[in-house]
């Protein structure tokens, strides 16, 4: 498997997953707050809208269909 095929398959799968779930929400660690000797851990929530899934799916299909230039 070459790199182009691997990337296109990965984009297609990611696009289908994002579209199937109508977007994906995930959290990342945020800043730690220090208050009166307490450490409070926070998180930040991020959302990947379905339009990015559509772009990934279309980009993967286009990448899969493009033929390499012959010298």
N, C-alpha and C positions, 0 to 999 in steps of 0.2 A: 504494500500500500504506500503510495507516495503522499507527500504532505498536502497537496491540493485536494486529493480525495478525502483524506482524514479531516481536513478543515471543513470541507463542504458537508460531509456527513454530520460533523459536530454542530454546524450551524443549522442544518435541517432539523436535527433532533431537538436542539435548544428552542428553535422557533415553534415547533409543534408543542413542546411542553408549555411554553409561555402562553401560547394561544389556547391550549386545552384548559388551563387554569385561569383564564381571563386575567392574566398578569400574575406576578409573583411578588410576595412581600417577604423581606428578610430583615434581620436585625444585626447590628454590629455593636461592639462595646463602645460606649461613649466616655466622657470625662468622669473621673472619680471626684466626688465632692467631699471635702473635709469640713465638718461642721460640729463644733463642740466635742472634738475628740472622736467623732464617728466618721467612718469612711462609707460613703454611699455610692454604690456603682450604678451608673446610668447606661441606658442603651439607646441607640438611634435606629429608627425604623425606616427602611427604604422600600420603594415600590418600583417594579419594572412593569411599565404599561404594555398592553397587548400589541401596540403598534411596533414596539421593538421586536417582538416575536415575529410579526409579519415581515419586518425588514430582514431579520435573520433567516427566515424561511426562504424568502425570495433571493437573498444573496447567496445562500447555499445552493439553491437550484441553478442559478445563473453560473456560479463558479463550477458546478458540476458539468454544465453543458458547454462551457467555453473550451474550445480546442486550443492546444498550445501552438504557438507560431513555429513553423518549420523553416529552418535557415536555408 
